[in-house]
Amino acid sequence: MNTGVDQMKSNTARHLFHLTTKFLWKSRVVRTARRVFAIDGNNKNITYEGTFENFSEVLSLYKENVGYVSEEYLISERNKVSEILANSADTYTGNNRDNYLLLLLSSIPKDKIRILDVGSGFGLTFLFLNNNLEKEIEYTGIDLKAISDIALQYFGHHRNFHLLNLSDIRNENFDVVYFGSSLQYFENYKKALLQTLESSPQIVFIADTPVGDLATFVTCQVNMKNRKIPRWVFSFSEIIEIFKGEEYELIAIDSVDWHSNIHNFSNFPEAYHHISHKNLVFSRNKKL
């Protein structure tokens, strides 16, 4: 028996175990039914990490500070809205998504437009549209209760500002349904999408949402302070098929590049690098 060789193998095995343990201490490893790859816990310049089957797997991995809302976030956003209303309410310029929406609404040949904003936030999109759109709007927003309660405090006095729950819109009719980078945060995104289509909108605008040529999966958004947010990355073909089944056709698609330097999948395996944020516009019974 060659004890020298055996001893060398034993030393090598211990060395490999030490290196592996050291690596796993610095980096977590996500294991799902579909994929396994490492997450670099030291990288602070990424937006997304990991692939998961569902939102529950994100909660199981991170355990704390998982979810879209935190008390710190609510306080920060409340202060932001207060400052805007105090200093620049009439000149608020909105964000890139708001400006895309403004252009879309201005092209609709109607004097009054009913819009459903799914993921309406703290009311700033309403403020921007109300200031800048040369049409009358009837604005209805949907968001988490903690967020909607704050929006209502600031904008509830406007006669054309309304807030509803997703389950309440079945008997409503809207010209436009707008998902302002929000569809990906719905755990049951298919149900949410189909519920909004029950309001028979002519146009559905899904803004600033990551899509790719692969199967839909869950990832974790990690660039928000003290929050780990589960969210979907959509298969482009799946979204097209959902709308097709409801007699909607894609009429416009645009790449979102103003934040591509941070909102990308460069830290993922190469097969994911093509995923990008898109603006998608669908119209009922019209083709691209």
Stockholm file with secondary structure:
# STOCKHOLM 1.0

chainA/1-288         MNTGVDQMKSNTARHLFHLTTKFLWKSRVVRTARRVFAIDGNNKNITYEGTFENFSEVLSLYKENVGYVSEEYLISERNKVSEILANSADTYTGNNRDNYLLLLLSSIPKDKIRILDVGSGFGLTFLFLNNNLEKEIEYTGIDLKAISDIALQYFGHHRNFHLLNLSDIRNENFDVVYFGSSLQYFENYKKALLQTLESSPQIVFIADTPVGDLATFVTCQVNMKNRKIPRWVFSFSEIIEIFKGEEYELIAIDSVDWHSNIHNFSNFPEAYHHISHKNLVFSRNKKL
#=GR chainA/1-288 SS CCHHHHHHHHHHHHHHHHHHHHHHHHEEEEECSSCEEEEETTCCSCSEEEEESSHHHHHHHHCSSBSSCCHHHHHHHHHHHHHHHHHCTTTCCCCHHHHHHHHHHHTSSCSEEEEEEETCTTSHHHHHHHHHCSSEEEEEEECCHHHHHHHHHHHTTSTTEEECCGGGCTTCCCSEEEEESCGGGCTTHHHHHHHHHTTCCSEEEEEEEEEESSCCEEEEECCSTTCBEEEEEEEHHHHHHHHHHTTEEEEEEEECCTTTTTSSCTTSCGGGTTCEEEEEEEEETCCC
#=GC SS_cons         CCHHHHHHHHHHHHHHHHHHHHHHHHEEEEECSSCEEEEETTCCSCSEEEEESSHHHHHHHHCSSBSSCCHHHHHHHHHHHHHHHHHCTTTCCCCHHHHHHHHHHHTSSCSEEEEEEETCTTSHHHHHHHHHCSSEEEEEEECCHHHHHHHHHHHTTSTTEEECCGGGCTTCCCSEEEEESCGGGCTTHHHHHHHHHTTCCSEEEEEEEEEESSCCEEEEECCSTTCBEEEEEEEHHHHHHHHHHTTEEEEEEEECCTTTTTSSCTTSCGGGTTCEEEEEEEEETCCC
//
